[in-house]
Amino acid sequence: MTDLETKLLALVAPIIADLGFDLVRVQLTGRPGAQTLQIMAEDPATGQLTLGQCSKISRALDLPLEEADPIEGEYALEVSSPGIDRPLTRPQDWQNWASHEVRLKLAQPLETGIFAGKVQLKGTILGLDDGCARVDVPGNGEARLPLGRIGTAKLVLTDRLLAVSRPLDASGADETLPEDDDSPEFSTTISDKE
C-alpha cells in the first residue's frame, strides 16, 4: 500500500464503518490525472454490496474526499463489492475462506525452505496462525506466509466457491451515476466488478 493509499484508507475507513459496512480494500490505480480510486466494501450480513449500498457509500464519500482533496487532478471514484473471487486483504479473510483455493503473489520471494525463491503460489487455504496465512500447496505441502509478505491474494473461482457464494441481485450493476456538477474533480462510477 502506498503512502497515499494509507492516507485514503484513514479518510474513508471511519465513514464506511459509520455506514455499517466493512472496508475490504482501498486501491488507487492509473496515472496522475486519470486515476481510479477503488473502494471495495461489503455488508457484514451478506459479504457483498447491492447497487443501492454502493451508491450510499459513494455519496457519503463525495464531500469528505472533495474537502480533503488528497488526490491531484481528476479521478474516478469506484465503489464495489468484493465479488465472488474476492481479494483477501484482512487477517479474518484467511479464517473465513479456509478450505477454498487461493492464488497469491508475495511482495518478496521466500528465502528458506521448500518455497525459497517463490513469488507466486496457488493452493488451499488452511487458515491463519500467529500472523501467518497457512496454504496447502499441491505437491509441496504447507506454506506459512507472514501476512506482511503477501502482496496480493485472491480466491480462485471454483464450483465449490460458487456454491457457497450466493450472488445478490446485480440488476443495474453497470449503471454510472451522473457526475455532480459541483464536484468536477472526480466522477463517481458504481460497479460490482473488480
BELGI-V917286 format. One record per residue. N is the residue number from 0. RES is the residue in one small letter. SS is DSSP state (H for helix, E for strand, - for the rest). PHI is phi as a letter, one per 20 degrees, with the letter a starting at -180 (none if undefined). OMEGA is omega in whole degrees, 0 to 359 (NA if undefined). Layout:
N	RES	SS	PHI	OMEGA
N	RES	SS	PHI	OMEGA
This chain:
0	m	-	none	180
1	t	-	f	177
2	d	H	f	179
3	l	H	f	177
4	e	H	f	177
5	t	H	f	178
6	k	H	f	179
7	l	H	f	177
8	l	H	g	180
9	a	H	f	180
10	l	H	f	187
11	v	H	e	184
12	a	H	g	181
13	p	H	f	180
14	i	H	f	179
15	i	H	f	180
16	a	H	f	179
17	d	H	f	178
18	l	-	e	179
19	g	-	n	180
20	f	E	d	176
21	d	E	d	178
22	l	E	e	180
23	v	E	e	183
24	r	E	a	169
25	v	E	c	183
26	q	E	b	178
27	l	E	d	181
28	t	E	c	178
29	g	E	n	180
30	r	E	d	180
31	p	-	g	182
32	g	-	n	180
33	a	E	b	183
34	q	E	d	174
35	t	E	c	174
36	l	E	e	180
37	q	E	e	174
38	i	E	d	179
39	m	E	d	182
40	a	E	b	178
41	e	E	b	172
42	d	E	e	183
43	p	-	g	180
44	a	-	f	185
45	t	-	c	185
46	g	-	m	182
47	q	-	c	173
48	l	-	c	171
49	t	-	e	177
50	l	H	g	178
51	g	H	f	178
52	q	H	f	176
53	c	H	g	180
54	s	H	f	179
55	k	H	f	179
56	i	H	f	181
57	s	H	g	181
58	r	H	f	180
59	a	H	f	181
60	l	H	e	186
61	d	H	g	184
62	l	H	f	179
63	p	H	g	178
64	l	H	f	178
65	e	H	f	181
66	e	H	f	181
67	a	H	f	179
68	d	-	l	185
69	p	-	f	185
70	i	-	d	178
71	e	-	f	176
72	g	-	m	180
73	e	-	f	175
74	y	E	b	177
75	a	E	d	175
76	l	E	e	179
77	e	E	d	177
78	v	E	d	184
79	s	E	b	171
80	s	E	e	180
81	p	-	f	180
82	g	-	m	183
83	i	-	f	180
84	d	-	e	187
85	r	-	f	171
86	p	E	f	176
87	l	-	d	187
88	t	-	c	185
89	r	-	c	180
90	p	H	g	183
91	q	H	f	178
92	d	H	f	182
93	w	H	f	174
94	q	H	e	184
95	n	H	f	185
96	w	-	d	176
97	a	-	g	180
98	s	-	n	176
99	h	-	d	181
100	e	E	e	180
101	v	E	c	172
102	r	E	d	183
103	l	E	c	177
104	k	E	c	180
105	l	E	e	177
106	a	-	f	178
107	q	-	b	178
108	p	-	f	175
109	l	E	f	184
110	e	-	e	187
111	t	-	c	175
112	g	-	m	184
113	i	-	f	182
114	f	-	e	180
115	a	E	g	179
116	g	-	n	182
117	k	-	f	176
118	v	-	d	180
119	q	E	d	178
120	l	E	c	174
121	k	E	c	180
122	g	E	a	181
123	t	E	d	180
124	i	E	f	177
125	l	E	e	180
126	g	E	p	182
127	l	E	c	180
128	d	E	b	175
129	d	-	l	178
130	g	-	m	179
131	c	E	d	172
132	a	E	f	178
133	r	E	d	183
134	v	E	c	175
135	d	E	e	182
136	v	E	e	183
137	p	-	g	178
138	g	-	n	182
139	n	-	c	179
140	g	E	n	186
141	e	E	e	172
142	a	E	d	175
143	r	E	d	189
144	l	E	d	177
145	p	E	g	183
146	l	H	g	180
147	g	H	f	179
148	r	H	e	183
149	i	E	e	178
150	g	E	f	178
151	t	E	b	176
152	a	E	b	183
153	k	E	b	176
154	l	E	f	177
155	v	-	e	181
156	l	-	f	179
157	t	-	c	176
158	d	H	g	180
159	r	H	f	178
160	l	H	f	177
161	l	H	g	182
162	a	H	f	182
163	v	H	e	180
164	s	-	d	180
165	r	-	e	181
166	p	-	f	174
167	l	-	e	176
168	d	-	f	182
169	a	-	d	180
170	s	-	f	180
171	g	-	m	186
172	a	-	f	180
173	d	-	e	179
174	e	-	f	175
175	t	-	d	178
176	l	-	f	178
177	p	-	f	179
178	e	-	f	177
179	d	-	e	183
180	d	-	f	179
181	d	-	e	182
182	s	-	c	185
183	p	-	f	184
184	e	-	f	178
185	f	E	b	176
186	s	E	d	181
187	t	E	d	178
188	t	E	c	178
189	i	E	d	181
190	s	-	b	175
191	d	-	d	181
192	k	-	d	178
193	e	-	e	NA
